[in-house]
Amino acid sequence: MRAIIFGAVLALLLLFPPLLTAVATMAGWLLAKPVLVAFAAGLVAGLRSPRLRRWAR
């Protein structure tokens, strides 16, 4: 299911080049903010690692 959704989004981005430019601009703007990148990385690591959650209790 993820592959189908990913393919549809990729097809839309390739069919509409201005949309691709807008998405690339937003991604660059977000990646330029180290606090947001660190926060997102922490969220992903926390959600994917149940061992850390058990250790914190």
CYANA upper distance limits for C-alpha pairs under 8 A (distance plus 0.5 A):
  1 MET  CA      5 ILE  CA      6.92
  2 ARG  CA      6 PHE  CA      6.45
  3 ALA  CA      7 GLY  CA      6.44
  4 ILE  CA      8 ALA  CA      6.66
  5 ILE  CA      9 VAL  CA      6.71
  6 PHE  CA     10 LEU  CA      6.57
  7 GLY  CA     11 ALA  CA      6.49
  8 ALA  CA     12 LEU  CA      6.73
  9 VAL  CA     13 LEU  CA      6.74
 10 LEU  CA     14 LEU  CA      6.69
 11 ALA  CA     15 LEU  CA      6.51
 12 LEU  CA     16 PHE  CA      6.58
 13 LEU  CA     17 PRO  CA      6.80
 13 LEU  CA     19 LEU  CA      6.41
 13 LEU  CA     20 LEU  CA      5.47
 14 LEU  CA     20 LEU  CA      7.41
 16 PHE  CA     20 LEU  CA      7.20
 17 PRO  CA     21 THR  CA      6.82
 18 PRO  CA     22 ALA  CA      6.72
 19 LEU  CA     23 VAL  CA      6.66
 20 LEU  CA     24 ALA  CA      6.59
 21 THR  CA     25 THR  CA      6.60
 22 ALA  CA     26 MET  CA      6.72
 23 VAL  CA     27 ALA  CA      6.57
 24 ALA  CA     28 GLY  CA      6.57
 25 THR  CA     29 TRP  CA      6.65
 26 MET  CA     30 LEU  CA      6.68
 27 ALA  CA     31 LEU  CA      6.56
 28 GLY  CA     32 ALA  CA      6.61
 29 TRP  CA     33 LYS  CA      7.53
 30 LEU  CA     36 LEU  CA      7.49
 30 LEU  CA     37 VAL  CA      7.97
 31 LEU  CA     36 LEU  CA      8.04
 31 LEU  CA     37 VAL  CA      6.72
 33 LYS  CA     37 VAL  CA      6.99
 34 PRO  CA     38 ALA  CA      6.56
 35 VAL  CA     39 PHE  CA      6.56
 36 LEU  CA     40 ALA  CA      6.59
 37 VAL  CA     41 ALA  CA      6.60
 38 ALA  CA     42 GLY  CA      6.60
 39 PHE  CA     43 LEU  CA      6.75
 40 ALA  CA     44 VAL  CA      6.72
 41 ALA  CA     45 ALA  CA      6.57
 42 GLY  CA     46 GLY  CA      6.46
 43 LEU  CA     47 LEU  CA      6.62
 44 VAL  CA     48 ARG  CA      6.62
 45 ALA  CA     49 SER  CA      6.51
 46 GLY  CA     50 PRO  CA      7.82
 46 GLY  CA     52 LEU  CA      7.73
 46 GLY  CA     53 ARG  CA      7.87
 49 SER  CA     53 ARG  CA      7.61
 50 PRO  CA     54 ARG  CA      6.92
 51 ARG  CA     55 TRP  CA      6.73
 52 LEU  CA     56 ALA  CA      6.80
 53 ARG  CA     57 ARG  CA      7.33
